[in-house]
Amino acid sequence: MATQRTVQERKDSITQSSLKTGGPGKHDSSTLPPTRVPKGTTSKLSGGSGVEKPIRFKCALSNTILDVLRSRGWQEIKDPDGDWDFYWCEVGWMREHFDHCYLEEGQRVNHFRNHYELTRKNLMAKNLKRLKKSLEKESKLEAMKCDFFPTTFELPSEYHIFVEDFKKKPGTIWIMKPAGKAQGKGIFLFRKLKDITDWKKEDYFHRDEDKESKEPPETYVVQRYIDNPYLIGGRKFDIRVYVLVMSYAPLKVWLYRSGFARFSNTRFSLDSISDTFVHLTNVAVQKNAPDYDPEKGCKWSLQELRMYLTAKHGTEIVQNLFQQFDDIFIKSLQSVQKIIINDKHCIELYGFDLMIDNNMKPWILEVNASPSLTASSPTDYELKFGLLEDVLHVTDLENRLTGEEKRIGGFDLIWNDGPIASDEIALHCGQPVTYSTNSFLGCYNDREDQLKYLFKVSILDRK
């Protein structure tokens, strides 16, 4: 059996490893945490001849995911032309190579071919609008569940439509976001149309002396800024949640119990809408604040956030809020379900970014196809290491599971061509509560104990 260790022992190991290698995410093989899955159930696949062979992996990144893959005892393939069973690739590889590859039955990659239908901000808005219109024809009640994204327009293509809406709501604050960028790059707030004249719609294909050399502006989305955010300690925050999609046809969705809230470093105020340290919660932005403390950081775990909200507002209100989160995940995925190119070789780990306003209403901000896997602290490394281990457990290249599981480590199955009923009572969510669906976001994540039990039962079932 591989060495089994407590969470505290893992944290101690990660802290010591970080000191040796210059920080989390920079570990060499001598400092990697050992895998916690029993030997004999990992690292072997049957070849066509019936002879077992090691699982081969390629990894385009050099952060936490590489640590996780190496810790499993799999064979690392560094040859660009080498054969592999699992490839954690970058989105650029999917665009350039996926359509030209023939994948064997057991091979897996970590993106769907056109994942960008949900993760590009302009396409996400278009697909959510289309879903809402479709639902309005069938059920007003279901359509109301799509009221979780702010008024949004694509610029420059919808500039004149936006101006009509802008004039109806004088004094409203709007936020501009590049359609295809992340980490807060290119984002700014504005109140006046003169601030976005570069995106004024023009006929860029009409050639004359003035426009001969003029390039179309970068595609942006403009959204009504949520100017009444829920504040804790006077600071704004957003919420990162991890959602794993194993299939779009049928839609099969796993929700990770752990995540985090990211706080701004400066107290919230609308007096200065140009201050990114007030309005943007991205770590990539906040770490540049003058008084940012890298040791302390600006994060709470989802468990801490849920306990805080429960203590302040009570179990019923918070339970309703988190069930609305579930609606956001499922409705967002359903908005692209018919246009995503489903492929049995593909999985996708999405990073959903959410926000709560002071009326306890949740909003979706964006969805990331490549959520950051670089850890900002030992605690962050522990979270992401466990998350990525469990992604591989759900993917199950080793063929250890039955396919009937509702929980694997920190992941709970919340949708499989329909909602999943819960067998479990959620503990450590403020108070014990029973869910109508199998969702335990922000609840106690006893993933190590659950995995020990899961694989023990799996081994017994095979005997």
JOSULNOR-V470045 format. One record per pair of residues at least 4 apart in sequence whose C-alpha atoms are under 6 Angstrom apart, sorted by the first residue. I is the first residue (numbers start at 1). J is the second residue. If there is no record, write none. Layout:
# JOSULNOR-V470045
i: {I & I}
j: {J & J}
This chain:
# JOSULNOR-V470045
i: {1 & 1 & 2 & 4 & 13 & 14 & 15 & 17 & 18 & 18 & 18 & 21 & 21 & 24 & 25 & 25 & 25 & 25 & 34 & 35 & 35 & 42 & 43 & 43 & 43 & 44 & 44 & 44 & 44 & 45 & 45 & 46 & 46 & 46 & 47 & 47 & 55 & 56 & 56 & 56 & 56 & 56 & 57 & 57 & 57 & 57 & 57 & 57 & 58 & 58 & 59 & 59 & 60 & 62 & 63 & 64 & 85 & 86 & 86 & 86 & 87 & 88 & 93 & 94 & 107 & 108 & 108 & 109 & 110 & 110 & 110 & 111 & 111 & 111 & 112 & 114 & 116 & 117 & 118 & 119 & 119 & 119 & 120 & 120 & 121 & 122 & 122 & 122 & 127 & 128 & 131 & 132 & 132 & 135 & 135 & 136 & 136 & 148 & 149 & 149 & 150 & 151 & 151 & 152 & 152 & 153 & 153 & 154 & 154 & 154 & 155 & 155 & 155 & 155 & 156 & 156 & 159 & 162 & 173 & 173 & 173 & 174 & 174 & 174 & 174 & 174 & 175 & 175 & 175 & 175 & 175 & 176 & 176 & 176 & 176 & 177 & 177 & 177 & 178 & 179 & 179 & 183 & 183 & 189 & 207 & 207 & 208 & 228 & 228 & 229 & 229 & 230 & 230 & 230 & 231 & 231 & 234 & 234 & 235 & 235 & 235 & 236 & 236 & 237 & 237 & 238 & 238 & 238 & 238 & 239 & 239 & 239 & 239 & 240 & 240 & 240 & 240 & 241 & 241 & 241 & 242 & 242 & 242 & 243 & 243 & 243 & 243 & 244 & 244 & 244 & 244 & 245 & 245 & 245 & 245 & 246 & 246 & 247 & 247 & 248 & 248 & 250 & 251 & 251 & 252 & 252 & 253 & 253 & 254 & 254 & 254 & 254 & 255 & 255 & 256 & 256 & 257 & 257 & 257 & 257 & 258 & 258 & 259 & 259 & 260 & 260 & 260 & 261 & 261 & 262 & 262 & 262 & 263 & 263 & 264 & 264 & 266 & 266 & 268 & 276 & 277 & 283 & 287 & 293 & 302 & 302 & 303 & 303 & 306 & 307 & 309 & 310 & 310 & 310 & 310 & 315 & 327 & 328 & 333 & 336 & 350 & 350 & 351 & 351 & 351 & 352 & 353 & 353 & 354 & 354 & 354 & 355 & 355 & 356 & 356 & 356 & 357 & 375 & 375 & 376 & 381 & 390 & 406 & 406 & 407 & 407 & 409 & 409 & 409 & 410 & 410 & 414 & 414 & 414 & 414 & 415 & 415 & 420 & 420 & 421 & 421 & 421 & 422 & 422 & 425 & 426 & 426 & 427 & 428 & 428 & 429 & 447 & 450}
j: {38 & 39 & 38 & 36 & 17 & 18 & 378 & 31 & 22 & 23 & 24 & 26 & 27 & 375 & 63 & 64 & 374 & 375 & 71 & 71 & 72 & 398 & 54 & 55 & 74 & 52 & 53 & 54 & 55 & 52 & 53 & 50 & 51 & 52 & 51 & 52 & 74 & 74 & 75 & 76 & 84 & 85 & 76 & 77 & 84 & 85 & 86 & 87 & 77 & 87 & 87 & 88 & 89 & 66 & 374 & 373 & 107 & 107 & 108 & 109 & 109 & 110 & 97 & 98 & 345 & 345 & 346 & 346 & 346 & 347 & 348 & 346 & 347 & 348 & 346 & 340 & 120 & 123 & 124 & 367 & 368 & 369 & 179 & 180 & 179 & 154 & 179 & 221 & 335 & 335 & 335 & 143 & 146 & 139 & 143 & 140 & 143 & 363 & 363 & 364 & 224 & 223 & 224 & 222 & 223 & 221 & 222 & 158 & 220 & 221 & 159 & 219 & 220 & 221 & 199 & 201 & 201 & 166 & 190 & 191 & 225 & 189 & 190 & 223 & 224 & 225 & 188 & 189 & 222 & 223 & 225 & 187 & 188 & 221 & 222 & 187 & 220 & 221 & 220 & 219 & 220 & 282 & 284 & 273 & 211 & 212 & 212 & 357 & 358 & 357 & 358 & 356 & 357 & 358 & 235 & 236 & 267 & 268 & 264 & 267 & 268 & 263 & 264 & 262 & 263 & 261 & 262 & 354 & 355 & 260 & 261 & 353 & 354 & 259 & 260 & 352 & 353 & 259 & 351 & 352 & 256 & 350 & 351 & 254 & 255 & 349 & 350 & 253 & 254 & 348 & 349 & 252 & 253 & 347 & 348 & 252 & 347 & 251 & 252 & 337 & 342 & 417 & 416 & 417 & 415 & 416 & 414 & 415 & 411 & 412 & 413 & 414 & 411 & 412 & 410 & 411 & 410 & 440 & 441 & 442 & 302 & 442 & 301 & 302 & 300 & 301 & 302 & 299 & 300 & 281 & 298 & 299 & 281 & 298 & 278 & 281 & 277 & 278 & 278 & 280 & 286 & 287 & 292 & 297 & 306 & 442 & 442 & 443 & 442 & 430 & 313 & 314 & 315 & 318 & 430 & 319 & 331 & 332 & 337 & 340 & 368 & 369 & 367 & 368 & 371 & 367 & 365 & 366 & 363 & 364 & 365 & 362 & 363 & 360 & 361 & 362 & 361 & 380 & 381 & 380 & 385 & 409 & 412 & 413 & 411 & 412 & 447 & 450 & 451 & 445 & 447 & 419 & 420 & 438 & 439 & 419 & 420 & 437 & 438 & 436 & 437 & 438 & 437 & 438 & 434 & 432 & 433 & 432 & 443 & 444 & 443 & 451 & 454}
